[in-house]
Amino acid sequence: MGYSEPAAGSDLANLNLRCEDKGDVYHLNGMKTWTSDGLYGDWIFCLVRTDVNKPKHEGISLVLVDMNQDGVRVRPIQLISGDSPFCETFFEDAIVNKADLIGPRNQGWTVGKRLLQYERSVHGGVNTSGAQVKEKSLSLSDIAKKYLGHSESGKLNSSSLRDRLLKLDMNKHAYRLTQNRVIAETAASAPTLATSILKIKGAEFTKDSAELLQHVMGSQGSGWEGAAFDEAEIEANRNWLTTRAVSIYGGSSEIQMNIIAKRTLGLPD
């Protein structure tokens, strides 16, 4: 999905990728950023500017672009975690067939917003295709006992950490109940505005879990490489760095709260 641009992140409607009518085809000029797995894509859906004279939420269309052409160039972005799942995608007179316009011309914002609800549902652990996110077999409590020790009855030695683990576990149970309710509600339809709630809370739990895991491991959870750290410890540190972004991608938490305030609670702008 080609949505974000350097000047159009949270304010997505500020996008500037130009899509000009050239008779039988459209020409694209501009760029997209944070294109997930852009190096491996054969096709990309892009929100583009088809009319610069309309207000920014209008004059936007959604097109499907063949990435295997000379006019499309992809460059990976190196992240602080060491991974490069995201890319910059450049369009230089890239060709778009008019048959690959998705929905009405200049009404792509409506289509794009709907598709974002699907994306947020996945980030919120609710996959409308049926495959849901599953917990890892080794729980955070088990890992804590390994690093911090436990009594003969299996009780974790640190009382303060027990409280943190218990609170996180209770919140996760409540979250899973909400996930199940949303799955049931959307079984015969598209995702609802509840995906924004799940996106916010899911981002919080993901970050809290990664932070708590690193805390449990102590200095061993800060390893980057070397024989002093095992694979799980290195992964914990890199995962902690990666999770700093979960409250931003797919629509920042602030944007989700605005959506909830406006469309669920009916609050004024």
C-alpha positions as CSV (number, residue, x, y, z in Angstrom):
1,M,0.0,0.0,0.0
2,G,1.4,3.4,-1.0
3,Y,-0.1,5.8,1.4
4,S,2.5,7.8,3.4
5,E,4.7,10.5,1.9
6,P,7.5,12.6,3.5
7,A,5.0,15.4,4.0
8,A,1.9,13.2,4.4
9,G,2.1,11.0,7.4
10,S,-0.5,11.5,10.1
11,D,-2.0,14.2,7.8
12,L,-2.4,11.7,5.0
13,A,-4.7,13.9,2.9
14,N,-1.7,16.2,2.4
15,L,-0.3,13.7,-0.1
16,N,1.3,15.1,-3.3
17,L,2.1,12.1,-5.6
18,R,0.9,13.5,-8.9
19,C,-1.3,11.4,-11.2
20,E,-1.7,13.2,-14.6
21,D,-4.1,12.2,-17.3
22,K,-2.1,11.4,-20.5
23,G,-4.9,10.2,-22.7
24,D,-4.9,6.4,-22.6
25,V,-2.9,6.2,-19.4
26,Y,-1.9,8.1,-16.3
27,H,1.6,9.2,-15.4
28,L,2.8,9.2,-11.8
29,N,5.5,11.5,-10.4
30,G,6.5,11.7,-6.8
31,M,7.2,9.3,-4.0
32,K,5.8,7.2,-1.1
33,T,7.6,6.2,2.1
34,W,7.3,3.5,4.7
35,T,6.2,1.1,2.0
36,S,6.0,-2.3,3.8
37,D,7.9,-5.0,1.9
38,G,8.2,-2.8,-1.1
39,L,11.2,-4.7,-2.3
40,Y,9.1,-7.8,-2.9
41,G,5.9,-6.3,-4.3
42,D,4.8,-6.8,-7.9
43,W,1.9,-4.3,-7.6
44,I,1.2,-1.4,-5.3
45,F,-2.0,0.4,-4.5
46,C,-1.4,4.2,-4.3
47,L,-3.4,7.1,-3.1
48,V,-2.6,9.8,-5.7
49,R,-3.5,13.5,-6.4
50,T,-5.6,13.6,-9.6
51,D,-6.9,17.1,-9.1
52,V,-4.7,19.8,-7.5
53,N,-7.5,22.4,-7.6
54,K,-9.8,20.6,-5.2
55,P,-9.7,20.7,-1.4
56,K,-7.0,18.3,-0.1
57,H,-9.5,15.6,1.0
58,E,-10.9,15.7,-2.5
59,G,-9.1,15.3,-5.8
60,I,-7.5,12.1,-4.5
61,S,-7.8,8.8,-6.3
62,L,-6.7,5.2,-5.7
63,V,-4.8,3.4,-8.4
64,L,-3.0,0.1,-8.9
65,V,0.5,0.4,-10.2
66,D,2.8,-2.3,-11.8
67,M,6.1,-2.1,-9.9
68,N,8.0,-4.0,-12.6
69,Q,8.6,-1.0,-14.9
70,D,11.4,1.5,-15.4
71,G,9.4,4.3,-13.8
72,V,9.3,2.7,-10.4
73,R,12.3,2.6,-8.1
74,V,12.4,1.1,-4.6
75,R,15.0,1.8,-1.8
76,P,15.0,0.1,1.6
77,I,15.0,2.2,4.8
78,Q,17.4,0.9,7.5
79,L,15.7,1.0,10.9
80,I,17.3,1.3,14.3
81,S,16.4,-2.3,15.1
82,G,18.6,-3.5,12.2
83,D,15.7,-4.5,10.0
84,S,14.6,-3.0,6.7
85,P,10.9,-4.0,6.2
86,F,10.0,-0.5,5.0
87,C,11.0,1.2,1.8
88,E,10.9,4.5,-0.1
89,T,9.2,4.1,-3.5
90,F,9.9,6.6,-6.2
91,F,7.7,7.2,-9.3
92,E,9.2,8.9,-12.4
93,D,6.7,9.0,-15.2
94,A,5.4,5.6,-14.1
95,I,2.6,4.3,-16.2
96,V,-0.8,3.5,-14.8
97,N,-3.5,2.0,-17.0
98,K,-6.8,3.7,-16.7
99,A,-8.5,0.3,-16.1
100,D,-6.5,0.2,-12.9
101,L,-8.3,3.1,-11.3
102,I,-10.0,1.7,-8.1
103,G,-13.3,3.3,-7.5
104,P,-14.4,6.7,-8.9
105,R,-11.8,9.3,-9.9
106,N,-11.2,12.0,-7.3
107,Q,-13.0,9.8,-4.6
108,G,-10.1,7.7,-3.5
109,W,-10.1,9.2,0.0
110,T,-13.3,7.3,0.8
111,V,-11.9,4.0,-0.5
112,G,-8.5,4.6,1.3
113,K,-10.1,5.3,4.7
114,R,-12.1,2.1,4.4
115,L,-9.0,0.1,3.6
116,L,-7.2,1.6,6.6
117,Q,-9.9,0.1,8.9
118,Y,-8.8,-3.4,7.6
119,E,-5.2,-2.5,8.3
120,R,-5.9,-1.3,11.8
121,S,-7.9,-4.5,12.5
122,V,-4.8,-6.5,11.8
123,H,-2.6,-4.3,14.0
124,G,-5.3,-4.7,16.6
125,G,-5.0,-8.5,16.4
126,V,-8.3,-8.9,14.6
127,N,-7.7,-10.4,11.1
128,T,-11.0,-10.5,9.2
129,S,-9.6,-13.2,6.9
130,G,-9.8,-15.6,9.9
131,A,-6.2,-16.1,11.0
132,Q,-5.8,-14.4,14.4
133,V,-2.6,-13.5,16.3
134,K,-1.5,-16.2,18.7
135,E,0.5,-15.9,21.9
136,K,4.0,-17.4,22.1
137,S,4.1,-20.7,24.0
138,L,6.6,-19.5,26.7
139,S,4.8,-16.8,28.7
140,L,6.4,-13.7,30.1
141,S,5.8,-15.1,33.6
142,D,7.8,-18.2,32.8
143,I,10.7,-16.1,31.4
144,A,10.6,-13.9,34.6
145,K,11.0,-17.0,36.7
146,K,14.0,-18.2,34.7
147,Y,15.8,-14.9,35.2
148,L,14.6,-13.8,38.7
149,G,14.0,-17.1,40.4
150,H,10.9,-18.4,42.2
151,S,9.8,-20.2,45.3
152,E,9.2,-24.0,45.6
153,S,5.5,-23.4,44.8
154,G,6.4,-21.6,41.6
155,K,5.7,-18.0,42.9
156,L,7.9,-15.3,41.4
157,N,10.3,-13.9,43.9
158,S,9.8,-10.2,43.0
159,S,6.4,-8.9,44.4
160,S,6.5,-5.7,42.4
161,L,7.1,-7.6,39.2
162,R,4.3,-10.0,40.1
163,D,2.0,-7.0,40.3
164,R,3.1,-5.7,36.9
165,L,2.8,-9.1,35.2
166,L,-0.7,-9.6,36.8
167,K,-1.9,-6.2,35.6
168,L,-0.6,-6.8,32.1
169,D,-2.2,-10.3,32.0
170,M,-5.6,-9.1,33.2
171,N,-5.6,-6.3,30.6
172,K,-4.7,-8.7,27.9
173,H,-7.6,-11.0,28.9
174,A,-10.0,-8.0,28.7
175,Y,-8.5,-7.1,25.4
176,R,-8.9,-10.6,23.9
177,L,-12.6,-10.5,25.0
178,T,-13.0,-7.2,23.1
179,Q,-11.2,-8.8,20.1
180,N,-13.7,-11.7,20.1
181,R,-16.6,-9.3,20.3
182,V,-15.3,-7.3,17.3
183,I,-14.6,-10.5,15.3
184,A,-18.2,-11.6,15.9
185,E,-19.6,-8.2,15.0
186,T,-17.7,-8.1,11.7
187,A,-18.1,-11.7,10.7
188,A,-20.6,-10.7,8.0
189,S,-19.4,-7.2,7.3
190,A,-16.4,-4.9,7.1
191,P,-14.4,-3.7,10.2
192,T,-16.1,-1.1,12.3
193,L,-14.7,2.0,14.2
194,A,-13.9,-0.4,17.0
195,T,-10.7,-1.1,15.1
196,S,-9.4,2.3,16.2
197,I,-9.8,1.3,19.9
198,L,-8.1,-2.0,19.3
199,K,-5.3,-0.3,17.4
200,I,-4.6,2.0,20.4
201,K,-4.8,-0.6,23.1
202,G,-2.9,-3.2,21.0
203,A,-0.1,-0.7,20.5
204,E,0.1,-0.1,24.3
205,F,0.2,-3.8,25.2
206,T,2.8,-4.5,22.5
207,K,5.1,-1.8,23.9
208,D,4.4,-2.7,27.5
209,S,5.1,-6.4,26.9
210,A,8.4,-5.7,25.1
211,E,9.5,-3.3,27.8
212,L,8.6,-5.7,30.6
213,L,10.5,-8.5,28.9
214,Q,13.6,-6.4,28.6
215,H,13.2,-5.4,32.3
216,V,12.9,-9.0,33.3
217,M,16.1,-9.9,31.5
218,G,18.0,-7.1,33.1
219,S,21.3,-6.2,31.4
220,Q,21.0,-9.4,29.3
221,G,18.0,-7.8,27.6
222,S,20.2,-5.0,26.2
223,G,22.4,-7.2,24.1
224,W,23.0,-6.4,20.4
225,E,25.4,-9.2,19.4
226,G,28.1,-11.4,20.8
227,A,28.6,-14.7,22.7
228,A,27.5,-13.1,26.0
229,F,23.9,-13.0,24.8
230,D,21.7,-15.8,23.5
231,E,19.3,-15.5,20.5
232,A,16.2,-14.7,22.6
233,E,18.0,-11.9,24.5
234,I,19.2,-10.3,21.3
235,E,15.7,-10.6,19.8
236,A,14.2,-9.0,22.9
237,N,16.3,-5.9,22.5
238,R,15.7,-5.5,18.8
239,N,12.0,-6.2,19.3
240,W,11.9,-3.5,22.0
241,L,13.4,-1.0,19.4
242,T,10.9,-2.1,16.8
243,T,7.9,-1.8,19.0
244,R,8.5,1.9,19.5
245,A,6.9,2.4,16.1
246,V,3.7,0.5,16.7
247,S,1.8,3.5,18.0
248,I,2.7,5.4,14.8
249,Y,2.3,3.1,11.8
250,G,-1.2,2.2,10.5
251,G,-2.4,5.5,11.9
252,S,-0.9,7.1,15.1
253,S,-2.6,6.7,18.4
254,E,-3.4,10.4,18.4
255,I,-5.2,10.0,15.0
256,Q,-7.2,7.0,16.4
257,M,-8.3,9.0,19.4
258,N,-9.5,11.8,17.1
259,I,-11.5,9.2,15.1
260,I,-13.1,7.8,18.3
261,A,-13.9,11.2,19.7
262,K,-15.5,12.4,16.5
263,R,-17.2,9.3,15.0
264,T,-17.9,7.2,18.1
265,L,-18.5,9.8,20.9
266,G,-19.8,12.5,18.5
267,L,-17.6,15.2,20.0
268,P,-17.1,18.5,18.0
269,D,-14.0,19.1,16.0
